[in-house]
């Protein structure tokens, strides 16, 4: 029993140390990045040009950064907000929040696909269309804005005749047959088409191409986009952009604003510690790990109550994971499968051997982990190596550690006063019902139903406080 308890105590201590290290690393990375990005910032000045930079997938952290930046620019009476954009796409919810913030902005927003080689794909195309000024650097691209859904059914393979009979649009692009799409796909695509066409109408941009970007994942280079009235101009860098925009009129909230931006100071807005922390915990892999650590901590605390380290840290991790998942496309079915898998593996710990409960638990756990974050964007999916690692950790926790605990509880007690039951001893003096006996070198008061003589061997049958119930043993 002592060995098993020691093993479990070591596991709990290791769990607490690993969790402390994990949380410390999150705080350290957040603080370090925040410190590094604040260097060289320019103090906000009236009528300054605010520059925000978004590189990577559009998600909760980038949405928070852009929205707060646009709002703060309005408070600081900035003359222009330049959004440097390089993104492969991102979450629809985050993209719509950004679009709404740009549409409601009191300060003109110029989205600049920059630097050379950058792109504004998928969600980036919507953001570009929503901006007051759409700009691209040479050798950049935009488009491929078709909404996709994880696990969506594949399009049926078309026959040669069906391929020849596909309808074409005005520009000769082939259209996909309506029956090759599921109802959900059509609803998503039609909704996205209506959304981007509304943005195109608001900004007087090419709505026909915008529809093709959604329906057929069409893409354009910078020169093609300028020619088709998708963007307003091409610029080499921020200085060139400001030079071209000087003294131009821009429609902002149904009024015309004259841009007087030449010679104005640039205020580079970097993500603060809050945004960095949000960026870290809303990473699906981090949120997934926090959720599992929280579950494991609570399970360990319930099965072996102690000073509460595992339980407290587990609760903290679960709350952080819940905060992160509310900003991500969280799938309740995936979460349910993870819980089911954990319960099945927990039930397997009570079984004498590894069987169907354990196998079913592992399968449910893996499937739930894959489905947990329902996003087609790779940056917002839980990585397979992380899933594999924590599946192994779960097997070790539920089927090894907890089994040791259960086995220790089922073993007979090997310490304490009750362990004297069944031991042999010697009668110290003659007595009929009550007297003294020696057991394991110690003197005890004893009671018996049969008279005993000095020197006879006895066997302990029960313990009542400090009095033994004995009977004559084999002499």
N, C-alpha and C positions, 0 to 999 in steps of 0.2 A: 504493500500500500504506500509506504513512504517513497519508494522509487517512482511510482506512478504520479503521486502528488507532486514530487519534485519536478518531474518532466513537465507537468502541466503548468507549474509555477514558472519554470524557465520559458515555456511557450508564451505565457502572458507577459513576462518581462520583455522578451524579444519582440512581441507584438507592440508593446508600448514604445520601445526604443525605435523600432522601424517607423512607427507612426509619427513620433516626435521628429525623427530625421526627415521624413517626407514633408511634414508641415513646415519645418524649418527651411527646407530647400525652396518651397513655394514662396515663403516670405523673403528669402534671400534673393531669389531670382527677380521677384517683383521690385524689391528695393534697389537692387543693382541696376536693373534696366531703367528704372525711373530716374536714378541718379545720372546715369550715362546720357539719357535723352534730354535732360534739362540743361546740359552744358551748351553754351552758345546761343541760348534763346534770347530773342530781342524783347525788351520790355514793351508791352502794348502801347502804341501811340495813336492818338486820334487820327482817323482817316488812313491808317496803315493798311497794307495788303496782308491779309492773313493767309498763311500757307499750311494746309493739312496734307499729310501723306498717308495713303492706304495702299499697302502692298500685301497681297495674299487674299485668301478667301474672305468673303463678306460674311460676318457673323455678329453675335451679340456685342463683342468687344469693339469691333470696328464701327458698328452702328452707334454705340454709346459715344465713341470718340468723335465721330462726325457730327452727331446731333448736338452734343455739348459744345463743340467747336463753333458751329454755325450760330448757336444761341449766344455764346460769349462774344462772338464777333459783332453781333447786333448791339449788345450792351456796350461794347467798347467803341461803337460808332465807326466800325471799319468801313473802308470804301469798297472792298472786294474780298471775297473768299476764293482762293484757288485750291481746288482739290486735286492733288496729284494721284492718279489712279492707275494701278496695275493689278488686275484681278482676273482669276479664271472663272469667277462666279461665286455663288454662296447660297445662303439660306434665304428663301423667299420672304419670310417674316422680317428678317433684318433689313433686306433690300427695301421693302415697302416702308419701313420706319424711316429710312434714310430719304427716300423719295418724298415722303410727307414733310419731313423737316426742310428739304430744299424748296418745295413748293410754297411753304409757309414763311420762308426766310425773308426778312426785311432788307438783307444785304445781298447783292448779286453774287451768285455762285457760278464759278467757271470750273467745270470738270475738265481736267487736262490729262489725257492718256499719255503718260510720260514715265520713264525715259524711252529712248529708242529701243525697240524690241518688246515694249510693254503691250498689254492687251486689255480690253474692256469687254470680256466675254460674259454671256449669260446675264447675271444680275448687274454687271457693270454697264451693259447696254442700256438697261432701264434707267440707271443713275445718270448716264450721259444724256439720255433723252429728256430727263426731268430738269436738268440744269439750265440756268438762264443762258449760259454760254457753253458750247460744246467744242472742245479743242483736242487735237491729236498731234503728237510729234511724228516726224517721218519714221517710216519702218515700224509703225504700230498697226493694230487691228482691233476690230470690234465685231460683235454679232454672236451667232450661235446661242440664241436666247430661248431655245425650246425648253420648256419645263420638263423635268424628268422625275420619275418616282422610283424609289428603291424597290426592287422586287417586282417591277411592272412586267406584265406579260410581254413576250417578244412578239414583234410584228410577224404575222404569217408570211411565209415565203411566197412571192408572187410568181405566177407562171409567165412564160415568155409573152403570151398573148395579152395578159393583164398588164405587163410592163409596157407594151406598145400602146395600150389603150389609156394609159395614165393621162390625166388632164394636165395641161400646162398653163402657167399664168402668162401675163403680158410680157414678161421678160424671158420666157422660155424655160422657167424652172419647173420641174416635174412635181406634181402634187401627189401626196400619198392618198390612196383610196380611203374613204371614210370608214369602210368596214374593216380596214386593217388596224384600226385603233379601238381600244376599249372605250367604254362610255366615260370612265374616269379620266382617261387621257384626253379625250375630246373636250371634256369640261375644263380641264386644266389649261389646255392650249387655247380654247376660246376665251377663257377668262384673261389669260396673259395677253392675247391679241387685243382684246378690248382695252386693257390697261395701257399697253404701250401706244396704241393708236390715240388714246386720250391724251397721253403725254406729248405725242407728236403734234396733235392739234393745238395743244396749249402753247407749244414753243414754235409753231409754224415750221415743222420739219417733215421729212419724207415719211408719210404714214404707210405707204405701200411697201417700201422696203422694210420698215419696222415689222410689218405683218409677216414678211418672208423670213425675217430673222427668227421669229417665233415658230412659224409653221414648218419651215424647211431648214432651220439652223444656218441661214445664210450669213456670210461674213464679208467684211470689206476692209481694204487697206485705207490708209489715211487719205490718199489722193482720190480713191474711188468714193469714199465717204463725203469728201468736200464736193465732188462733182455731182453727187446724187442729193445734195442738200440734207445730209444726215448730220454733219457738223458745220460749225460756223467758220473755222479757220484752222490752219496748220501753223504750229510754232516750234522753233528749235529748242527753246528752254523757257524758263519763267520770265527772264528779262525780255526775250523776244515777244512773249505773250503780252506782257504789260505794255510794251511799245506799240503793239498792234491794237490793243484795246483802248488806248488813250483817246479821250474825247468821243468815244462811241456811245450811243444811246441804247439802253437795255430796258426791256419791260419788266418791272418788278411789282407784283401785286396790283396790276391794272394801272400802273403809272410809269412814266418814262424817267429813267435815271441816267444822267450824264456821267460817264466814268472819267474822272480826272485822277488817273493813277500814275502818271509819269513822275518819277522822282520820289514817290512815296516809299517809306521804309517797309521792309518785309518783316513780318512777325511770324516765325515758324512755330507752330503749335505742336508740341510733342505730347504723347500720351502720359498722363500722370500715374501715380502709384495705384489709384483706384482702377483705372482702365487696364493697367498691366495685370493687376490681381484678377480682374474679371477675365482678361484674356487667358490667364493660366488656368483658372478653375473651370472655364467653359470649354476648354479642350475636352472633347468626348472621352479621351483616354484617361485624363486626370479625374473627370467627374465619375467615370466608371470605377476607377480605383478607389476613390473616396467612398462611393456607395458600398463597395464590397468590404472595405476595411471597417466601415460603420456597422455593417451586418455582422461581421466576424467578431468585432469588439463586444457587441451586445450579447451574442450567443455565448462567448467565453465568460462574460460576466454573469449571465443567468445560470450557467452550469457549474461555475466555481466562483461564487461571490468572494470578493476580497476587498481591497482598499478602494475599488471603484475606478481605477485607471482605465481599464479596458472599456468599461461602460460609458464613462464620461467622454473619452476620446472617440468612441464609436458614435455616440450621439452627435458630437460636434461634426464629425465627418459626414454623417447622414444629412444633417442640416445644410452643410456646404454643398453636398451633391444635389439636394432638392432645389437649392437656389440656382445651381448651374443648369439642371435639367428643365427648369421652367423657361429658360431662354433657348433651349435646344428643341428640335423636333422629337420630343420624347414619345416612345411607343410603350403603352401600358401592357400590351401583350408580351413584349420582350421582357419587361420587368416581372410580369407574372410568371413567365417561364423560368426566370432566374430564381425567384422565390420557390417555385415548385421543385426545381433542381436541387436547391439547397436543402429543402425539407426531405426529399427522397434520399439524398446522401446522408442526411442526419438520421433518417430511419435505418439506413444501412448500417450505421454505427451500432445499432442494437441487435443486428443480425450476427450469427456466428461466422458467416463467410461472405465474400463479395458475390453478389447475385444481381437479380433483375432490378432491384431498387437502386443499386449503385449505378448500373449501366444506364437506366432511365434517367437518373438524376444528372449524370454527366451530359447526356444528350440534350436534356431540357436546358441545362445551364449554358451549354455552348450556343444553342439556337437562340435562347433569350438574349445572350450577350451580343450576338450578331444583329438582332432585330432592335436592340435597345434604343439606338439613335437612328431614326428613320430619315436618312438623308442620302441622296445620290452623290453628294459631293464628298470626295475622298477625305479632305481635311476634317470633315465632320462625321466620320465614321470611326467606330472603335477598331483599332488595329488588331489583326488576327494574332500577331505575336503576343500582344497583351492579353487577349482572350485565352490563348493557349497557356500562358504562364499562370494566370489566375485560376484556370480550370484545375491545373496541377496543384496549386496551393489549396484550393477547395477540397480536393480529394484527400490531401494530406491532413488538412484540418479536421474534416468531418469523419473520415474513415480511419484515421490513425490516432490523432490527439484525443478526440472525444471517446474513441473506443477504449483508450487507456484509462480515461476517467471512469467510464462505466465499469470496466473490469475491476478497477480498484474498489469501487463501491460494492461489488458483488463478492469480493474476497472476504474470508473471515477476519475478524479483528485480531491483530497481533500485538496490541499494546493496551494498557489500561487494566483495571481491576477485574474486568470480566474475562480476561484471558486465563485466569486461574482455574476456571471451571474445567474439570477433566484431569487436573493434575493430581499426583499422588503425594501423600504425606505420612507422618508418624504421630501416634497418640502420645502426648506428654505424660498424662496421668489417667488413672481409671475414672470413668464417668458413665452414667447411665443415659442422661439426656443432654447435658451441657458440660463442656470442658475445654481443654487447650490442646491444639495440634500444631505441628510444625510443617509448613509447606514452603518449599524452595528456600529453606534456611530462615524463614520468618515465622513468628508465633502468631496464631490466630485463635479467636474464640470460635468454637464449633458447636453445633447441635446435631443430634442424631436420633434415630428411632430405635436403634439397637445398642445395648451396652457395649462399651469398648474398653479394652485393657491397655495399659501402658506398653508401648513398643509395637503395637499392632499397626499395620499399614492401612491407610484410609484413602478414599478417592473423593475429591470435591465434586458435589453434584450441582450446587447453586451458590450464589453470593447474594446476601441481603445486607447492604450497607457494609459493615466491617465484620459480619458474622457469616461463617461458612456452614453450609448444610453438607454433611459428609455421611459416608457409609463405609462399612468394612471392605477393604480392598483385598486383593490376592496376596497372601503372605508366602 
